[in-house]
């Protein structure tokens, strides 16, 4: 159900807000309340949701209304403006030049309006946010961090996968936010450094006892050469980076297990399948419990920066903005991962 503009705003406030929309071509009408009960605020809210989602169906789902209601409101806005805002196809909708111009003009004022209209956080936080990221980071950090928002109305939809694939989905409009282990490049993305993850080389206690301590101090790669690797992928991306950064060479060890989930990698290490390199946040509980040990202590443990990425071509909804702010706020207490 749409928020009724005149139900919650005074005349003085709506007068000021109308000024913000004057450039959109509909601002002069914003304080009127049509017989249908749908105001220009509602029409613009619907327009921005369609623009951001790239689909009438997806916009209807996010807003919690029927597809026909969204289509009717878009038609009403296009009729009022006398211009087409989207071209339709079986793949969804694409904004016209006028649609792009309107989105650019109204997205920020509309976000301010939505905040001003919210008599409680449930109004601001309606809709869903589609987030992509690695399974382990989503499970251990991101999903728990967002509990305070999901309890107030935000619906989080998580897509798991590799960073490169998720960034492609973000560019295509299939995601709203990606928590990326690689730095996004290209003008289609806007990204901010989120948190650093620290990597540690670990093995079970039984495996650690097979390492010659004196040889480890003088020639660590030789001391570790007999231990097989438990890896995330066949090209050993995390392990290879650690070896190159710390030892200056590539790992030559036999690979015992490859599993594309770092939590499963940890389980293999705990069970004695070999050694691996994992983010400290993921290994912390096993380290505290004594089920694994750090095999090697470099002067500086390798770090990797995690980024939050959004599309630079689509307006960010208040719900997505709330998620980004929440994650950044929570990450301050994490130090490094």
C-alpha positions as CSV (number, residue, x, y, z in Angstrom):
1,X,0.0,0.0,0.0
2,X,1.4,3.4,-1.0
3,X,1.9,6.2,1.5
4,X,-0.7,8.9,1.0
5,X,1.2,12.2,0.7
6,X,-1.5,14.4,2.2
7,X,-2.2,12.1,5.1
8,X,1.2,12.7,6.7
9,X,2.5,16.2,5.5
10,X,1.4,19.7,6.4
11,X,0.8,22.3,3.7
12,X,4.0,24.2,4.5
13,X,6.0,21.0,4.2
14,X,4.4,19.9,0.9
15,X,5.0,23.4,-0.5
16,X,8.7,23.1,0.2
17,X,8.9,19.5,-1.2
18,X,7.0,20.6,-4.3
19,X,10.0,22.9,-5.1
20,X,12.3,19.9,-5.2
21,X,10.3,18.3,-7.9
22,X,9.6,21.4,-10.0
23,X,12.3,20.3,-12.5
24,X,10.8,16.9,-13.0
25,X,7.8,18.3,-14.8
26,X,5.3,17.2,-12.2
27,X,6.2,19.3,-9.2
28,X,3.5,21.9,-9.7
29,X,0.9,19.2,-9.1
30,X,2.5,17.4,-6.1
31,X,0.3,18.6,-3.3
32,X,-3.0,17.6,-5.1
33,X,-4.7,14.4,-4.0
34,X,-6.4,12.8,-7.0
35,X,-9.7,11.0,-6.6
36,X,-7.9,7.7,-6.9
37,X,-5.9,8.5,-3.8
38,X,-2.6,8.1,-5.7
39,X,-0.3,11.2,-5.6
40,X,2.6,12.2,-7.8
41,X,4.8,11.1,-4.9
42,X,3.4,7.6,-5.4
43,X,3.9,7.8,-9.1
44,X,7.5,8.8,-8.8
45,X,8.2,6.2,-6.2
46,X,6.8,3.5,-8.5
47,X,8.8,5.0,-11.4
48,X,12.1,4.9,-9.5
49,X,11.5,1.3,-8.4
50,X,10.8,0.2,-12.0
51,X,13.9,2.1,-13.1
52,X,16.1,0.5,-10.4
53,X,14.7,-3.1,-11.0
54,X,14.4,-3.0,-14.8
55,X,11.1,-4.8,-14.6
56,X,7.5,-4.0,-13.8
57,X,7.1,-7.4,-12.1
58,X,10.1,-7.0,-9.9
59,X,9.0,-3.5,-8.9
60,X,5.6,-4.8,-8.0
61,X,7.2,-7.5,-5.8
62,X,9.5,-5.0,-4.1
63,X,6.7,-2.6,-3.4
64,X,4.2,-5.3,-2.3
65,X,1.5,-4.4,-4.8
66,X,0.1,-6.0,-7.9
67,X,1.8,-5.8,-11.3
68,X,-1.3,-4.1,-12.8
69,X,-1.1,-1.4,-10.1
70,X,2.5,-0.7,-11.0
71,X,1.6,-0.7,-14.8
72,X,-1.3,1.7,-14.2
73,X,0.7,4.1,-12.2
74,X,3.5,4.1,-14.8
75,X,0.9,4.8,-17.5
76,X,-0.6,7.6,-15.5
77,X,2.8,9.2,-15.0
78,X,3.7,8.9,-18.7
79,X,0.3,10.4,-19.6
80,X,0.9,13.3,-17.3
81,X,4.3,14.0,-18.7
82,X,3.2,13.3,-22.3
83,X,6.4,11.2,-22.8
84,X,7.4,7.6,-22.8
85,X,9.7,6.7,-19.9
86,X,10.5,3.0,-20.7
87,X,10.6,0.8,-23.8
88,X,9.1,-2.7,-23.1
89,X,10.4,-6.1,-24.3
90,X,10.1,-9.7,-23.2
91,X,13.3,-9.1,-21.1
92,X,11.8,-6.3,-19.1
93,X,12.0,-2.5,-19.5
94,X,14.7,-0.1,-20.5
95,X,14.6,3.6,-19.7
96,X,14.3,6.1,-22.5
97,X,16.4,9.2,-22.5
98,X,13.6,11.0,-20.8
99,X,13.4,8.2,-18.2
100,X,17.1,8.6,-17.5
101,X,16.7,12.3,-17.1
102,X,13.7,12.0,-14.8
103,X,15.5,9.4,-12.6
104,X,18.5,11.7,-12.3
105,X,16.3,14.7,-11.3
106,X,14.1,13.0,-8.7
107,X,16.0,10.1,-7.1
108,X,17.7,12.1,-4.4
109,X,14.7,14.4,-3.6
110,X,12.5,11.3,-3.5
111,X,14.9,9.6,-1.1
112,X,14.7,12.6,1.2
113,X,10.9,12.6,0.9
114,X,10.7,9.0,1.9
115,X,12.8,9.7,4.9
116,X,10.6,12.7,5.8
117,X,7.4,10.8,5.3
118,X,8.5,7.9,7.6
119,X,6.7,8.3,10.9
120,X,8.5,5.0,11.8
121,X,11.3,3.0,10.2
122,X,8.9,0.4,8.7
123,X,7.8,2.9,6.0
124,X,11.4,3.7,5.0
125,X,12.4,0.0,5.0
126,X,9.8,-1.6,2.8
127,X,11.0,-3.5,-0.2
128,X,13.7,-6.0,-0.8
129,X,17.5,-5.7,-1.2
130,X,19.3,-8.2,-3.4
131,X,22.9,-8.8,-2.1
132,X,25.6,-11.0,-3.7
133,X,28.6,-12.4,-1.9
134,X,30.7,-15.4,-1.0
135,X,28.9,-18.0,1.0
136,X,31.2,-18.0,4.0
137,X,31.2,-14.2,4.4
138,X,27.5,-14.0,4.0
139,X,26.8,-16.6,6.6
140,X,29.3,-15.5,9.2
141,X,29.2,-11.7,9.0
142,X,26.7,-10.2,6.6
143,X,23.5,-12.0,7.4
144,X,23.9,-11.6,11.2
145,X,24.8,-7.9,10.7
146,X,21.6,-7.2,8.9
147,X,19.2,-8.7,11.5
148,X,18.4,-5.3,13.0
149,X,17.1,-4.2,9.6
150,X,15.3,-7.3,8.6
151,X,13.4,-7.2,11.8
152,X,12.1,-3.7,10.8
153,X,10.9,-4.6,7.3
154,X,13.7,-4.9,4.9
155,X,13.6,-8.2,2.9
156,X,17.1,-9.4,2.1
157,X,17.7,-11.8,-0.9
158,X,21.1,-13.3,-0.9
159,X,22.8,-14.6,-4.1
160,X,26.0,-16.7,-3.5
161,X,28.8,-17.0,-6.0
162,X,32.2,-15.7,-7.1
163,X,32.9,-12.0,-7.1
164,X,33.4,-11.7,-10.9
165,X,30.0,-13.4,-11.6
166,X,28.2,-11.4,-9.0
167,X,29.6,-8.1,-10.3
168,X,28.3,-9.1,-13.8
169,X,24.9,-9.6,-12.3
170,X,25.1,-6.2,-10.5
171,X,25.9,-4.6,-13.8
172,X,22.9,-6.3,-15.4
173,X,20.5,-5.0,-12.8
174,X,20.0,-8.5,-11.2
175,X,21.6,-7.4,-7.8
176,X,21.5,-4.2,-5.8
177,X,24.7,-4.7,-3.8
178,X,27.7,-7.0,-4.0
179,X,30.1,-7.7,-1.2
180,X,33.2,-8.3,-3.4
181,X,36.5,-9.9,-2.6
182,X,38.0,-8.1,-5.7
183,X,38.1,-4.4,-6.4
184,X,35.4,-3.6,-8.9
185,X,36.7,-1.8,-12.0
186,X,34.8,0.1,-14.7
187,X,32.5,3.1,-14.7
188,X,29.4,1.0,-14.2
189,X,30.3,0.4,-10.5
190,X,30.6,2.6,-7.5
191,X,32.5,0.9,-4.7
192,X,33.8,1.6,-1.2
193,X,36.4,-0.3,0.9
194,X,34.4,-2.3,3.4
195,X,36.8,-4.2,5.6
196,X,40.1,-6.0,5.5
197,X,40.3,-9.8,5.9
198,X,43.5,-11.3,7.4
199,X,44.7,-14.7,6.2
200,X,46.3,-17.4,8.4
201,X,47.9,-20.7,7.5
202,X,46.4,-23.4,9.6
203,X,46.4,-27.2,10.1
204,X,45.1,-29.6,12.7
205,X,47.2,-30.3,15.8
206,X,48.1,-33.7,14.5
207,X,49.3,-32.3,11.2
208,X,51.1,-29.5,12.9
209,X,53.1,-32.0,15.0
210,X,54.7,-33.4,11.8
211,X,56.4,-30.1,11.0
212,X,60.1,-29.7,11.9
213,X,60.2,-26.4,13.9
214,X,63.9,-25.7,13.1
215,X,63.4,-26.3,9.4
216,X,60.2,-24.2,9.5
217,X,62.3,-21.3,10.8
218,X,65.0,-21.6,8.2
219,X,63.2,-22.9,5.1
220,X,59.4,-22.9,5.6
221,X,58.4,-24.2,2.2
222,X,60.6,-27.3,2.6
223,X,59.2,-27.8,6.1
224,X,55.7,-27.7,4.8
225,X,56.2,-29.5,1.6
226,X,54.9,-32.9,2.9
227,X,51.5,-31.5,3.9
228,X,48.7,-31.7,1.3
229,X,46.5,-28.6,0.6
230,X,42.8,-28.2,1.2
231,X,41.8,-25.6,-1.4
232,X,38.8,-23.5,-2.4
233,X,39.5,-23.8,-6.1
234,X,41.8,-25.8,-8.4
235,X,43.9,-22.7,-9.1
236,X,44.5,-22.2,-5.4
237,X,43.7,-18.4,-5.4
238,X,44.0,-17.8,-1.6
239,X,46.8,-20.3,-0.9
240,X,48.8,-19.1,-4.0
241,X,48.5,-15.5,-2.9
242,X,49.7,-16.3,0.6
243,X,52.7,-18.4,-0.7
244,X,53.7,-15.6,-3.1
245,X,53.3,-12.9,-0.5
246,X,55.0,-14.6,2.4
247,X,57.4,-17.2,0.8
248,X,58.0,-15.5,-2.5
249,X,57.1,-18.7,-4.5
250,X,54.2,-20.7,-5.7
251,X,52.9,-23.7,-3.7
252,X,54.1,-27.0,-5.0
253,X,52.3,-29.2,-2.5
254,X,49.9,-32.0,-3.5
255,X,46.2,-30.9,-3.3
256,X,44.1,-33.4,-1.3
257,X,40.7,-31.6,-1.5
258,X,39.0,-28.9,-3.5
259,X,35.7,-27.5,-2.2
260,X,34.2,-24.1,-3.2
261,X,33.1,-23.2,0.3
262,X,35.6,-21.9,2.9
263,X,33.6,-23.4,5.8
264,X,34.0,-26.8,4.2
265,X,37.7,-26.1,3.7
266,X,37.9,-25.4,7.4
267,X,36.1,-28.7,8.1
268,X,38.6,-30.6,6.0
269,X,41.5,-29.0,7.8
270,X,40.0,-29.8,11.3
271,X,39.5,-33.4,10.1
272,X,43.2,-33.7,9.2
273,X,42.9,-33.6,5.3
274,X,45.8,-31.1,5.1
275,X,46.6,-27.4,5.6
276,X,45.0,-24.3,4.1
277,X,44.9,-20.6,4.2
278,X,41.7,-19.0,5.6
279,X,40.4,-15.6,6.7
280,X,41.1,-15.3,10.4
281,X,37.4,-14.5,11.2
282,X,36.5,-17.9,9.8
283,X,39.2,-19.9,11.6
284,X,38.9,-17.9,14.9
285,X,36.5,-20.3,16.7
286,X,38.5,-23.4,15.7
287,X,41.7,-21.7,16.9
288,X,40.2,-20.8,20.2
289,X,38.9,-24.4,20.6
290,X,42.3,-25.8,19.8
291,X,41.1,-27.9,16.9
292,X,43.5,-26.1,14.5
293,X,46.8,-24.2,14.9
294,X,48.5,-21.5,13.0
295,X,51.5,-23.2,11.2
296,X,53.5,-20.1,10.4
297,X,53.6,-16.6,11.8
298,X,54.9,-14.1,9.2
299,X,55.9,-10.6,10.3
300,X,52.7,-9.3,8.6
301,X,49.8,-11.6,7.7
302,X,48.5,-11.0,4.2
303,X,45.4,-8.9,3.9
304,X,42.7,-8.6,1.3
305,X,40.2,-5.7,1.1
306,X,36.5,-6.5,0.8
307,X,34.5,-3.9,-1.2
308,X,30.8,-2.9,-1.2
309,X,29.8,-2.3,-4.8
310,X,26.6,-0.8,-6.2
311,X,25.6,0.2,-9.8
312,X,26.6,3.7,-10.7
313,X,23.8,3.9,-13.3
314,X,20.8,3.2,-11.1
315,X,19.6,5.3,-8.1
316,X,20.1,3.7,-4.7
317,X,16.9,3.1,-2.8
318,X,16.6,4.0,0.8
319,X,16.5,0.3,1.7
320,X,19.8,-0.3,-0.1
321,X,21.3,2.8,1.5
322,X,20.2,1.5,4.9
323,X,21.9,-1.8,4.3
324,X,25.2,-0.2,3.2
325,X,25.2,2.1,6.2
326,X,24.4,-0.8,8.5
327,X,27.2,-3.0,7.2
328,X,29.8,-0.2,7.3
329,X,28.7,0.6,10.9
330,X,28.9,-3.0,12.0
331,X,32.3,-3.5,10.3
332,X,33.9,-0.9,12.6
333,X,33.7,-3.4,15.4
334,X,35.3,-6.2,13.4
335,X,38.7,-4.6,13.0
336,X,40.1,-7.0,10.4
337,X,38.3,-10.2,9.5
